[in-house]
Amino acid sequence: MTDDDIKKIEQRGYAKGYAAGKLRKQKTIRAEQREREIKAFRQRAFLAALPACIATKGWTIGERKLTNVEDKIKLAWLFADAATRGFKQ
């Protein structure tokens, strides 16, 4: 085996490692972008559901009546979470 053969093998190994690292970085970037999109969608779903949840009268979560603003905000987040589950698929 000559020095040129060894250099070619080393270069091929370097190229494979570089390509693998680049692919891993791209996957990470795509996953982070997807998470940002899901978070933004969840926030928009919450803001869309909030006015209707605030206007509710006589609604319950389980056995508990929704009587204060905090409960109605929790209800809006429940709607947003349900909408986000559909978005993730």
Secondary structure, DSSP 8 states (H G I E B T S, - for coil): --HHHHHHHHHHHHHHHHHHHHHHHHHHHHHHHHHHHHHHHHHHHHHHHHHHHHT--S-EETTEE--SHHHHHHHHHHHHHHHHHHHH-
